[in-house]
Amino acid sequence: MRYAKVWPYSIATAIFLVFLAAIATVVVSLKAPVHESDLYMIDYHDADNRANEILQDNIDFNKKYTITYETQNFKKDGTVLKYSVKNLDGSVVDDAKIKVKLTRPDTHDLDKMVELFKLVDGVYESTPIKLEKEGRWDVIAKVSVEGLNRYLSIKTSTQEDLKKEF
């Protein structure tokens, strides 16, 4: 008979523990920072509203041009970003406009915008870039040619052992 009086306390304790776990989940999630996505270098609301237009731009761009990320050595000091933009026949496009955003996957505090690219031997090259921190970086590029836009996103790292993953 003695165990017959224990089960109500066990159920009450279990309910109380579930309630505490729910409160702990809310507290922890409120302390975590939220970083909005800016994959297309615009506010994510605008990207959502223009999703079909952005995708169609990419399709139209790919019908006329190719873009290749050609940076060989991504490092903390002195990285030169390189892109080649060509017509489908392989000839170099000499009037492309390239805008690149370097961002960390976990924060936007260290973001860098790069817009100065010069055409050197058929490859668009940026001026050397100094990054504030070692580690993983997202390289998001917007290439514009004759009113057509193409977005290219590359994940890379300044650390040699992590480059193999990307």
C-alpha positions as CSV (number, residue, x, y, z in Angstrom):
1,M,0.0,0.0,0.0
2,R,2.9,2.3,0.6
3,Y,3.8,2.6,-3.1
4,A,0.2,3.5,-4.0
5,K,0.7,7.0,-2.5
6,V,4.0,7.7,-4.5
7,W,2.7,7.8,-8.1
8,P,0.8,11.2,-7.8
9,Y,4.0,12.8,-6.6
10,S,5.9,11.2,-9.5
11,I,3.5,12.6,-12.0
12,A,3.5,16.1,-10.5
13,T,7.4,16.0,-10.4
14,A,7.5,15.0,-14.1
15,I,5.1,17.8,-15.1
16,F,7.1,20.3,-13.1
17,L,10.4,19.2,-14.7
18,V,8.9,19.5,-18.2
19,F,7.7,23.0,-17.3
20,L,11.2,23.9,-16.1
21,A,12.7,22.5,-19.3
22,A,10.4,24.6,-21.4
23,I,11.3,27.8,-19.5
24,A,15.0,27.0,-19.8
25,T,14.6,26.5,-23.6
26,V,12.9,29.9,-24.0
27,V,15.6,31.7,-21.9
28,V,18.5,30.1,-23.8
29,S,16.9,30.9,-27.2
30,L,16.3,34.5,-26.2
31,K,20.0,35.0,-25.4
32,A,21.2,33.6,-28.7
33,P,21.8,36.2,-31.4
34,V,19.8,36.2,-34.6
35,H,21.6,37.1,-37.8
36,E,19.5,37.7,-40.8
37,S,20.5,36.1,-44.1
38,D,21.7,38.5,-46.8
39,L,22.7,35.9,-49.4
40,Y,21.7,38.3,-52.2
41,M,23.2,41.4,-50.5
42,I,19.7,42.7,-49.8
43,D,17.4,42.5,-46.9
44,Y,15.9,39.0,-46.6
45,H,12.4,40.4,-46.9
46,D,13.3,42.0,-50.2
47,A,15.0,38.7,-51.3
48,D,11.9,36.8,-50.5
49,N,9.6,39.2,-52.4
50,R,12.0,39.2,-55.4
51,A,12.9,35.5,-55.3
52,N,11.5,34.7,-58.8
53,E,13.1,37.7,-60.3
54,I,16.5,36.9,-58.8
55,L,16.3,33.3,-60.0
56,Q,15.2,34.4,-63.5
57,D,18.2,36.8,-63.6
58,N,20.5,34.0,-62.7
59,I,19.0,31.8,-65.5
60,D,19.2,34.6,-68.1
61,F,22.8,35.4,-67.0
62,N,23.8,31.8,-67.4
63,K,22.4,31.7,-70.9
64,K,24.9,34.3,-72.0
65,Y,27.9,34.3,-69.6
66,T,29.9,32.1,-67.3
67,I,31.6,33.3,-64.1
68,T,34.4,31.4,-62.3
69,Y,35.8,32.1,-58.8
70,E,39.6,31.9,-59.3
71,T,41.1,33.0,-56.0
72,Q,43.8,30.6,-55.3
73,N,45.0,31.6,-51.8
74,F,42.4,33.0,-49.4
75,K,44.3,34.3,-46.4
76,K,43.9,36.8,-43.5
77,D,46.4,39.4,-45.0
78,G,46.5,40.3,-48.6
79,T,43.9,38.2,-50.2
80,V,43.2,39.2,-53.8
81,L,39.8,38.1,-55.0
82,K,39.7,36.9,-58.6
83,Y,36.8,36.2,-60.9
84,S,36.7,35.4,-64.6
85,V,33.6,36.4,-66.6
86,K,33.3,35.1,-70.1
87,N,30.8,34.8,-72.9
88,L,29.6,31.3,-73.7
89,D,32.0,31.3,-76.7
90,G,34.9,31.8,-74.2
91,S,35.7,35.4,-74.9
92,V,36.4,37.7,-71.9
93,V,33.7,40.1,-70.9
94,D,35.4,43.4,-70.3
95,D,32.5,45.5,-68.9
96,A,31.4,43.4,-65.9
97,K,30.7,45.1,-62.6
98,I,31.6,42.9,-59.6
99,K,30.5,43.6,-56.0
100,V,31.7,41.2,-53.3
101,K,30.7,40.9,-49.7
102,L,33.0,39.0,-47.3
103,T,31.1,37.9,-44.2
104,R,31.5,35.5,-41.3
105,P,28.8,32.7,-41.0
106,D,28.2,33.6,-37.4
107,T,28.2,37.4,-37.4
108,H,27.9,40.5,-39.6
109,D,30.2,42.6,-37.4
110,L,33.3,42.0,-39.6
111,D,31.6,42.3,-43.0
112,K,33.7,43.9,-45.8
113,M,32.4,45.2,-49.2
114,V,34.7,45.1,-52.2
115,E,33.8,46.9,-55.3
116,L,37.1,47.9,-56.9
117,F,38.0,45.2,-59.5
118,K,40.3,45.7,-62.4
119,L,40.7,43.5,-65.4
120,V,44.1,41.9,-65.6
121,D,44.8,39.3,-68.3
122,G,41.2,38.4,-68.6
123,V,40.6,38.0,-64.9
124,Y,38.9,40.6,-62.6
125,E,41.1,41.2,-59.6
126,S,40.4,43.1,-56.4
127,T,42.9,45.2,-54.4
128,P,44.5,43.2,-51.6
129,I,42.1,42.7,-48.6
130,K,43.0,42.5,-45.0
131,L,40.6,40.4,-42.9
132,E,40.2,41.0,-39.1
133,K,39.9,37.4,-38.1
134,E,41.1,33.9,-39.2
135,G,38.6,31.2,-39.9
136,R,35.6,30.6,-42.1
137,W,34.3,33.2,-44.5
138,D,31.4,33.5,-46.9
139,V,32.3,35.2,-50.2
140,I,29.1,36.5,-51.8
141,A,29.5,38.1,-55.2
142,K,27.1,40.0,-57.4
143,V,28.2,40.2,-61.1
144,S,26.4,42.6,-63.4
145,V,26.7,42.6,-67.2
146,E,24.4,44.5,-69.5
147,G,21.6,44.7,-67.0
148,L,21.8,41.0,-66.1
149,N,22.8,40.0,-62.5
150,R,24.3,36.8,-61.2
151,Y,24.9,35.9,-57.6
152,L,27.7,33.5,-56.6
153,S,28.3,32.3,-53.0
154,I,31.5,30.6,-52.0
155,K,32.3,29.3,-48.5
156,T,36.0,29.3,-47.7
157,S,38.5,29.6,-44.9
158,T,41.8,31.2,-44.1
159,Q,42.9,28.1,-42.3
160,E,44.5,25.4,-44.4
161,D,43.0,22.5,-42.6
162,L,39.4,23.8,-43.1
163,K,39.9,24.6,-46.9
164,K,39.6,20.9,-47.7
165,E,36.0,20.9,-46.5
166,F,34.9,23.5,-49.0
